[in-house]
Amino acid sequence: MGKKLQQEAELFAEYLYEVFSAHNNDQEEEVEQDLATPIQSQERLKAVTLKEIKDQIKILNQKKTPAFYLITPTMLNELPKEGLVHLMYIFSAILRLEY
């Protein structure tokens, strides 16, 4: 392999090493500890209902372009009941955990 190709390969390897470095497990432990800590909040937020989710999906702007996750309002409108129930569980857990 030529010297120039060797240098390019080494630069590329360094770049990949920086981009795909090992995951910091310290942060995961911190998040797990936060989730395990009881919430001291005086006021509990109420759980989200299926009707509230359906109502909010209905009022979304159908012409709006999708964001980072590429989920469009049309996709949400076409979710079956089981998908809406899963969203309800996720949103309720977020409120319950306040996280």
N, CA, C and O atoms as CSV, one atom per row, in Angstrom:
chain,resi,resn,atom,element,x,y,z
A,1,MET,N,N,0.861,-1.176,0.000
A,1,MET,CA,C,0.000,0.000,0.000
A,1,MET,C,C,0.902,1.232,0.000
A,1,MET,O,O,1.902,1.272,0.717
A,2,GLY,N,N,0.557,2.221,-0.791
A,2,GLY,CA,C,1.351,3.436,-0.872
A,2,GLY,C,C,1.275,4.228,0.424
A,2,GLY,O,O,0.350,4.063,1.218
A,3,LYS,N,N,2.258,5.084,0.621
A,3,LYS,CA,C,2.332,5.886,1.844
A,3,LYS,C,C,1.102,6.785,1.993
A,3,LYS,O,O,0.578,6.944,3.096
A,4,LYS,N,N,0.642,7.372,0.884
A,4,LYS,CA,C,-0.531,8.254,0.941
A,4,LYS,C,C,-1.782,7.472,1.347
A,4,LYS,O,O,-2.570,7.929,2.175
A,5,LEU,N,N,-1.951,6.299,0.757
A,5,LEU,CA,C,-3.108,5.464,1.126
A,5,LEU,C,C,-3.041,5.047,2.589
A,5,LEU,O,O,-4.064,4.998,3.272
A,6,GLN,N,N,-1.852,4.751,3.065
A,6,GLN,CA,C,-1.661,4.360,4.471
A,6,GLN,C,C,-2.063,5.517,5.391
A,6,GLN,O,O,-2.729,5.307,6.404
A,7,GLN,N,N,-1.658,6.731,5.035
A,7,GLN,CA,C,-2.005,7.907,5.847
A,7,GLN,C,C,-3.518,8.142,5.842
A,7,GLN,O,O,-4.113,8.444,6.877
A,8,GLU,N,N,-4.126,7.999,4.670
A,8,GLU,CA,C,-5.575,8.176,4.575
A,8,GLU,C,C,-6.309,7.130,5.405
A,8,GLU,O,O,-7.295,7.441,6.073
A,9,ALA,N,N,-5.833,5.900,5.362
A,9,ALA,CA,C,-6.448,4.827,6.142
A,9,ALA,C,C,-6.326,5.111,7.636
A,9,ALA,O,O,-7.268,4.877,8.393
A,10,GLU,N,N,-5.173,5.611,8.058
A,10,GLU,CA,C,-4.963,5.934,9.469
A,10,GLU,C,C,-5.854,7.094,9.908
A,10,GLU,O,O,-6.425,7.057,10.998
A,11,LEU,N,N,-5.978,8.120,9.069
A,11,LEU,CA,C,-6.865,9.247,9.387
A,11,LEU,C,C,-8.314,8.785,9.502
A,11,LEU,O,O,-9.039,9.186,10.412
A,12,PHE,N,N,-8.712,7.946,8.575
A,12,PHE,CA,C,-10.084,7.421,8.602
A,12,PHE,C,C,-10.309,6.572,9.851
A,12,PHE,O,O,-11.370,6.652,10.470
A,13,ALA,N,N,-9.330,5.770,10.221
A,13,ALA,CA,C,-9.431,4.946,11.427
A,13,ALA,C,C,-9.555,5.823,12.672
A,13,ALA,O,O,-10.342,5.520,13.569
A,14,GLU,N,N,-8.779,6.912,12.728
A,14,GLU,CA,C,-8.868,7.835,13.862
A,14,GLU,C,C,-10.249,8.480,13.934
A,14,GLU,O,O,-10.837,8.609,15.007
A,15,TYR,N,N,-10.748,8.877,12.774
A,15,TYR,CA,C,-12.083,9.485,12.725
A,15,TYR,C,C,-13.139,8.498,13.224
A,15,TYR,O,O,-13.984,8.860,14.043
A,16,LEU,N,N,-13.098,7.272,12.744
A,16,LEU,CA,C,-14.068,6.264,13.186
A,16,LEU,C,C,-13.947,5.998,14.678
A,16,LEU,O,O,-14.958,5.801,15.353
A,17,TYR,N,N,-12.735,5.988,15.201
A,17,TYR,CA,C,-12.525,5.768,16.626
A,17,TYR,C,C,-13.192,6.872,17.448
A,17,TYR,O,O,-13.808,6.597,18.478
A,18,GLU,N,N,-13.067,8.128,16.989
A,18,GLU,CA,C,-13.672,9.250,17.703
A,18,GLU,C,C,-15.196,9.212,17.623
A,18,GLU,O,O,-15.883,9.454,18.615
A,19,VAL,N,N,-15.713,8.909,16.445
A,19,VAL,CA,C,-17.166,8.909,16.245
A,19,VAL,C,C,-17.831,7.745,16.959
A,19,VAL,O,O,-18.904,7.899,17.541
A,20,PHE,N,N,-17.201,6.592,16.916
A,20,PHE,CA,C,-17.813,5.391,17.477
A,20,PHE,C,C,-17.100,4.942,18.744
A,20,PHE,O,O,-16.817,3.758,18.922
A,21,SER,N,N,-16.814,5.895,19.622
A,21,SER,CA,C,-16.146,5.553,20.879
A,21,SER,C,C,-17.118,4.821,21.792
A,21,SER,O,O,-18.333,4.878,21.599
A,22,ALA,N,N,-16.579,4.144,22.770
A,22,ALA,CA,C,-17.390,3.348,23.697
A,22,ALA,C,C,-18.411,4.220,24.412
A,22,ALA,O,O,-18.168,5.395,24.690
A,23,HIS,N,N,-19.544,3.624,24.699
A,23,HIS,CA,C,-20.628,4.323,25.384
A,23,HIS,C,C,-20.260,4.560,26.841
A,23,HIS,O,O,-19.664,3.698,27.487
A,24,ASN,N,N,-20.612,5.717,27.348
A,24,ASN,CA,C,-20.331,6.064,28.739
A,24,ASN,C,C,-21.391,5.442,29.641
A,24,ASN,O,O,-22.513,5.942,29.719
A,25,ASN,N,N,-21.043,4.368,30.313
A,25,ASN,CA,C,-21.995,3.662,31.170
A,25,ASN,C,C,-22.302,4.418,32.459
A,25,ASN,O,O,-23.300,4.132,33.119
A,26,ASP,N,N,-21.451,5.384,32.825
A,26,ASP,CA,C,-21.699,6.160,34.035
A,26,ASP,C,C,-23.035,6.887,33.943
A,26,ASP,O,O,-23.769,6.981,34.927
A,27,GLN,N,N,-23.348,7.403,32.750
A,27,GLN,CA,C,-24.606,8.114,32.575
A,27,GLN,C,C,-25.788,7.163,32.722
A,27,GLN,O,O,-26.807,7.543,33.299
A,28,GLU,N,N,-25.679,5.942,32.218
A,28,GLU,CA,C,-26.762,4.973,32.340
A,28,GLU,C,C,-27.040,4.670,33.809
A,28,GLU,O,O,-28.196,4.602,34.225
A,29,GLU,N,N,-25.986,4.490,34.588
A,29,GLU,CA,C,-26.154,4.207,36.013
A,29,GLU,C,C,-26.837,5.382,36.707
A,29,GLU,O,O,-27.679,5.191,37.585
A,30,GLU,N,N,-26.469,6.591,36.310
A,30,GLU,CA,C,-27.068,7.789,36.892
A,30,GLU,C,C,-28.569,7.854,36.567
A,30,GLU,O,O,-29.382,8.176,37.433
A,31,VAL,N,N,-28.923,7.548,35.325
A,31,VAL,CA,C,-30.325,7.558,34.912
A,31,VAL,C,C,-31.097,6.476,35.665
A,31,VAL,O,O,-32.201,6.728,36.147
A,32,GLU,N,N,-30.527,5.277,35.770
A,32,GLU,CA,C,-31.191,4.197,36.500
A,32,GLU,C,C,-31.405,4.573,37.959
A,32,GLU,O,O,-32.445,4.259,38.539
A,33,GLN,N,N,-30.437,5.236,38.543
A,33,GLN,CA,C,-30.560,5.664,39.940
A,33,GLN,C,C,-31.660,6.712,40.082
A,33,GLN,O,O,-32.437,6.676,41.036
A,34,ASP,N,N,-31.725,7.640,39.137
A,34,ASP,CA,C,-32.781,8.653,39.159
A,34,ASP,C,C,-34.157,8.006,39.053
A,34,ASP,O,O,-35.088,8.400,39.757
A,35,LEU,N,N,-34.287,7.018,38.179
A,35,LEU,CA,C,-35.574,6.351,38.005
A,35,LEU,C,C,-35.963,5.540,39.239
A,35,LEU,O,O,-37.149,5.388,39.533
A,36,ALA,N,N,-34.976,5.024,39.955
A,36,ALA,CA,C,-35.260,4.226,41.143
A,36,ALA,C,C,-35.574,5.091,42.360
A,36,ALA,O,O,-36.141,4.601,43.336
A,37,THR,N,N,-35.214,6.366,42.310
A,37,THR,CA,C,-35.449,7.272,43.428
A,37,THR,C,C,-36.920,7.673,43.464
A,37,THR,O,O,-37.463,8.125,42.456
A,38,PRO,N,N,-37.575,7.509,44.624
A,38,PRO,CA,C,-38.985,7.918,44.717
A,38,PRO,C,C,-39.149,9.411,44.469
A,38,PRO,O,O,-38.297,10.215,44.845
A,39,ILE,N,N,-40.230,9.756,43.845
A,39,ILE,CA,C,-40.508,11.154,43.525
A,39,ILE,C,C,-41.084,11.841,44.756
A,39,ILE,O,O,-41.967,11.305,45.425
A,40,GLN,N,N,-40.576,13.023,45.043
A,40,GLN,CA,C,-40.992,13.763,46.225
A,40,GLN,C,C,-42.081,14.788,45.910
A,40,GLN,O,O,-42.434,15.603,46.762
A,41,SER,N,N,-42.601,14.749,44.717
A,41,SER,CA,C,-43.578,15.735,44.287
A,41,SER,C,C,-44.839,15.687,45.152
A,41,SER,O,O,-45.321,14.608,45.497
A,42,GLN,N,N,-45.357,16.840,45.492
A,42,GLN,CA,C,-46.573,16.930,46.293
A,42,GLN,C,C,-47.804,16.612,45.445
A,42,GLN,O,O,-48.746,15.965,45.902
A,43,GLU,N,N,-47.770,17.075,44.221
A,43,GLU,CA,C,-48.926,16.917,43.346
A,43,GLU,C,C,-48.630,15.883,42.273
A,43,GLU,O,O,-47.663,16.009,41.523
A,44,ARG,N,N,-49.466,14.866,42.208
A,44,ARG,CA,C,-49.303,13.839,41.185
A,44,ARG,C,C,-50.001,14.290,39.908
A,44,ARG,O,O,-51.138,14.761,39.941
A,45,LEU,N,N,-49.314,14.141,38.793
A,45,LEU,CA,C,-49.919,14.453,37.509
A,45,LEU,C,C,-50.826,13.294,37.112
A,45,LEU,O,O,-50.489,12.127,37.313
A,46,LYS,N,N,-51.983,13.634,36.547
A,46,LYS,CA,C,-52.916,12.576,36.193
A,46,LYS,C,C,-52.458,11.864,34.929
A,46,LYS,O,O,-51.783,12.450,34.083
A,47,ALA,N,N,-52.826,10.608,34.811
A,47,ALA,CA,C,-52.459,9.807,33.651
A,47,ALA,C,C,-53.175,10.331,32.411
A,47,ALA,O,O,-54.227,10.963,32.501
A,48,VAL,N,N,-52.593,10.060,31.280
A,48,VAL,CA,C,-53.165,10.453,30.002
A,48,VAL,C,C,-54.233,9.431,29.616
A,48,VAL,O,O,-54.066,8.229,29.824
A,49,THR,N,N,-55.323,9.930,29.056
A,49,THR,CA,C,-56.384,9.020,28.623
A,49,THR,C,C,-56.297,8.789,27.119
A,49,THR,O,O,-55.689,9.572,26.390
A,50,LEU,N,N,-56.907,7.712,26.675
A,50,LEU,CA,C,-56.938,7.392,25.254
A,50,LEU,C,C,-57.659,8.485,24.472
A,50,LEU,O,O,-57.255,8.828,23.361
A,51,LYS,N,N,-58.728,9.032,25.053
A,51,LYS,CA,C,-59.481,10.102,24.397
A,51,LYS,C,C,-58.611,11.333,24.207
A,51,LYS,O,O,-58.661,11.963,23.151
A,52,GLU,N,N,-57.811,11.689,25.214
A,52,GLU,CA,C,-56.927,12.851,25.098
A,52,GLU,C,C,-55.918,12.664,23.962
A,52,GLU,O,O,-55.641,13.600,23.212
A,53,ILE,N,N,-55.381,11.476,23.841
A,53,ILE,CA,C,-54.419,11.212,22.768
A,53,ILE,C,C,-55.100,11.330,21.415
A,53,ILE,O,O,-54.569,11.968,20.506
A,54,LYS,N,N,-56.271,10.719,21.273
A,54,LYS,CA,C,-57.004,10.801,19.998
A,54,LYS,C,C,-57.337,12.250,19.653
A,54,LYS,O,O,-57.194,12.670,18.505
A,55,ASP,N,N,-57.783,13.010,20.652
A,55,ASP,CA,C,-58.140,14.418,20.424
A,55,ASP,C,C,-56.928,15.233,19.974
A,55,ASP,O,O,-57.043,16.063,19.072
A,56,GLN,N,N,-55.784,15.008,20.587
A,56,GLN,CA,C,-54.580,15.751,20.228
A,56,GLN,C,C,-54.088,15.378,18.830
A,56,GLN,O,O,-53.612,16.239,18.089
A,57,ILE,N,N,-54.198,14.123,18.475
A,57,ILE,CA,C,-53.789,13.694,17.130
A,57,ILE,C,C,-54.686,14.332,16.081
A,57,ILE,O,O,-54.216,14.722,15.013
A,58,LYS,N,N,-55.975,14.439,16.380
A,58,LYS,CA,C,-56.922,15.020,15.414
A,58,LYS,C,C,-56.598,16.482,15.101
A,58,LYS,O,O,-56.830,16.939,13.982
A,59,ILE,N,N,-56.069,17.214,16.074
A,59,ILE,CA,C,-55.830,18.642,15.849
A,59,ILE,C,C,-54.436,18.938,15.277
A,59,ILE,O,O,-54.091,20.100,15.064
A,60,LEU,N,N,-53.636,17.895,15.028
A,60,LEU,CA,C,-52.320,18.106,14.427
A,60,LEU,C,C,-52.470,18.634,13.009
A,60,LEU,O,O,-53.408,18.271,12.299
A,61,ASN,N,N,-51.559,19.476,12.610
A,61,ASN,CA,C,-51.549,20.026,11.256
A,61,ASN,C,C,-51.127,18.921,10.288
A,61,ASN,O,O,-49.975,18.485,10.304
A,62,GLN,N,N,-52.049,18.472,9.454
A,62,GLN,CA,C,-51.804,17.365,8.528
A,62,GLN,C,C,-50.771,17.705,7.452
A,62,GLN,O,O,-50.187,16.807,6.845
A,63,LYS,N,N,-50.546,18.990,7.217
A,63,LYS,CA,C,-49.615,19.399,6.168
A,63,LYS,C,C,-48.202,19.633,6.696
A,63,LYS,O,O,-47.291,19.929,5.922
A,64,LYS,N,N,-48.017,19.505,7.992
A,64,LYS,CA,C,-46.709,19.753,8.589
A,64,LYS,C,C,-45.736,18.628,8.211
A,64,LYS,O,O,-46.100,17.452,8.194
A,65,THR,N,N,-44.518,19.010,7.916
A,65,THR,CA,C,-43.509,18.009,7.558
A,65,THR,C,C,-43.052,17.259,8.803
A,65,THR,O,O,-43.067,17.811,9.904
A,66,PRO,N,N,-42.646,16.008,8.633
A,66,PRO,CA,C,-42.231,15.218,9.788
A,66,PRO,C,C,-40.937,15.749,10.397
A,66,PRO,O,O,-40.111,16.347,9.706
A,67,ALA,N,N,-40.776,15.525,11.675
A,67,ALA,CA,C,-39.569,15.965,12.379
A,67,ALA,C,C,-38.504,14.874,12.278
A,67,ALA,O,O,-38.507,14.066,11.349
A,68,PHE,N,N,-37.615,14.869,13.232
A,68,PHE,CA,C,-36.457,13.974,13.237
A,68,PHE,C,C,-36.837,12.501,13.062
A,68,PHE,O,O,-36.157,11.777,12.334
A,69,TYR,N,N,-37.894,12.054,13.705
A,69,TYR,CA,C,-38.258,10.633,13.681
A,69,TYR,C,C,-39.104,10.257,12.469
A,69,TYR,O,O,-39.480,9.095,12.315
A,70,LEU,N,N,-39.405,11.221,11.613
A,70,LEU,CA,C,-40.156,11.002,10.372
A,70,LEU,C,C,-41.561,10.462,10.602
A,70,LEU,O,O,-42.093,9.732,9.765
A,71,ILE,N,N,-42.155,10.814,11.722
A,71,ILE,CA,C,-43.535,10.410,12.021
A,71,ILE,C,C,-44.447,11.567,11.632
A,71,ILE,O,O,-44.317,12.676,12.149
A,72,THR,N,N,-45.360,11.296,10.726
A,72,THR,CA,C,-46.266,12.330,10.242
A,72,THR,C,C,-47.591,12.270,10.983
A,72,THR,O,O,-47.933,11.231,11.548
A,73,PRO,N,N,-48.345,13.368,10.993
A,73,PRO,CA,C,-49.681,13.343,11.595
A,73,PRO,C,C,-50.580,12.277,10.954
A,73,PRO,O,O,-51.407,11.673,11.637
A,74,THR,N,N,-50.420,12.049,9.659
A,74,THR,CA,C,-51.212,11.025,8.978
A,74,THR,C,C,-50.911,9.643,9.553
A,74,THR,O,O,-51.818,8.832,9.745
A,75,MET,N,N,-49.645,9.383,9.824
A,75,MET,CA,C,-49.273,8.090,10.409
A,75,MET,C,C,-49.925,7.919,11.783
A,75,MET,O,O,-50.432,6.846,12.110
A,76,LEU,N,N,-49.905,8.979,12.574
A,76,LEU,CA,C,-50.520,8.906,13.899
A,76,LEU,C,C,-52.031,8.705,13.791
A,76,LEU,O,O,-52.622,7.956,14.568
A,77,ASN,N,N,-52.647,9.375,12.828
A,77,ASN,CA,C,-54.093,9.214,12.617
A,77,ASN,C,C,-54.466,7.791,12.246
A,77,ASN,O,O,-55.556,7.325,12.580
A,78,GLU,N,N,-53.578,7.103,11.563
A,78,GLU,CA,C,-53.868,5.753,11.096
A,78,GLU,C,C,-53.437,4.658,12.066
A,78,GLU,O,O,-53.562,3.470,11.766
A,79,LEU,N,N,-52.929,5.059,13.230
A,79,LEU,CA,C,-52.537,4.051,14.223
A,79,LEU,C,C,-53.750,3.247,14.671
A,79,LEU,O,O,-54.819,3.816,14.889
A,80,PRO,N,N,-53.598,1.926,14.813
A,80,PRO,CA,C,-54.703,1.135,15.360
A,80,PRO,C,C,-54.827,1.410,16.856
A,80,PRO,O,O,-53.949,2.031,17.455
A,81,LYS,N,N,-55.896,0.957,17.438
A,81,LYS,CA,C,-56.155,1.211,18.858
A,81,LYS,C,C,-54.988,0.721,19.723
A,81,LYS,O,O,-54.617,1.374,20.698
A,82,GLU,N,N,-54.419,-0.419,19.365
A,82,GLU,CA,C,-53.311,-0.967,20.149
A,82,GLU,C,C,-52.123,-0.003,20.173
A,82,GLU,O,O,-51.468,0.151,21.204
A,83,GLY,N,N,-51.844,0.645,19.041
A,83,GLY,CA,C,-50.764,1.630,18.987
A,83,GLY,C,C,-51.053,2.834,19.852
A,83,GLY,O,O,-50.164,3.353,20.526
A,84,LEU,N,N,-52.309,3.282,19.834
A,84,LEU,CA,C,-52.705,4.416,20.673
A,84,LEU,C,C,-52.599,4.065,22.154
A,84,LEU,O,O,-52.213,4.899,22.973
A,85,VAL,N,N,-52.945,2.828,22.487
A,85,VAL,CA,C,-52.845,2.379,23.888
A,85,VAL,C,C,-51.381,2.399,24.326
A,85,VAL,O,O,-51.075,2.804,25.448
A,86,HIS,N,N,-50.481,1.965,23.452
A,86,HIS,CA,C,-49.053,2.000,23.791
A,86,HIS,C,C,-48.578,3.436,24.001
A,86,HIS,O,O,-47.812,3.707,24.926
A,87,LEU,N,N,-49.026,4.351,23.153
A,87,LEU,CA,C,-48.689,5.768,23.356
A,87,LEU,C,C,-49.217,6.269,24.694
A,87,LEU,O,O,-48.538,7.017,25.398
A,88,MET,N,N,-50.434,5.852,25.042
A,88,MET,CA,C,-51.029,6.254,26.312
A,88,MET,C,C,-50.161,5.767,27.482
A,88,MET,O,O,-49.917,6.515,28.429
A,89,TYR,N,N,-49.695,4.509,27.414
A,89,TYR,CA,C,-48.833,3.970,28.473
A,89,TYR,C,C,-47.514,4.737,28.559
A,89,TYR,O,O,-47.028,5.028,29.652
A,90,ILE,N,N,-46.946,5.059,27.408
A,90,ILE,CA,C,-45.666,5.788,27.397
A,90,ILE,C,C,-45.836,7.175,28.011
A,90,ILE,O,O,-45.068,7.563,28.891
A,91,PHE,N,N,-46.843,7.925,27.547
A,91,PHE,CA,C,-47.050,9.272,28.063
A,91,PHE,C,C,-47.413,9.255,29.549
A,91,PHE,O,O,-46.960,10.113,30.306
A,92,SER,N,N,-48.218,8.293,29.964
A,92,SER,CA,C,-48.586,8.192,31.380
A,92,SER,C,C,-47.359,7.874,32.234
A,92,SER,O,O,-47.215,8.408,33.334
A,93,ALA,N,N,-46.481,7.013,31.737
A,93,ALA,CA,C,-45.265,6.680,32.487
A,93,ALA,C,C,-44.357,7.901,32.599
A,93,ALA,O,O,-43.754,8.137,33.645
A,94,ILE,N,N,-44.263,8.670,31.528
A,94,ILE,CA,C,-43.446,9.897,31.561
A,94,ILE,C,C,-43.966,10.839,32.635
A,94,ILE,O,O,-43.187,11.410,33.397
A,95,LEU,N,N,-45.278,10.999,32.694
A,95,LEU,CA,C,-45.858,11.895,33.700
A,95,LEU,C,C,-45.715,11.319,35.107
A,95,LEU,O,O,-45.434,12.049,36.057
A,96,ARG,N,N,-45.908,10.013,35.236
A,96,ARG,CA,C,-45.806,9.375,36.553
A,96,ARG,C,C,-44.397,9.481,37.094
A,96,ARG,O,O,-44.200,9.776,38.273
A,97,LEU,N,N,-43.405,9.240,36.230
A,97,LEU,CA,C,-42.020,9.295,36.655
A,97,LEU,C,C,-41.462,10.722,36.687
A,97,LEU,O,O,-40.413,10.986,37.274
A,98,GLU,N,N,-42.199,11.635,36.035
A,98,GLU,CA,C,-41.734,13.012,35.901
A,98,GLU,C,C,-40.330,13.043,35.329
A,98,GLU,O,O,-39.473,13.796,35.792
A,99,TYR,N,N,-40.108,12.224,34.328
A,99,TYR,CA,C,-38.771,12.113,33.728
A,99,TYR,C,C,-38.872,12.218,32.232
A,99,TYR,O,O,-37.858,12.149,31.538
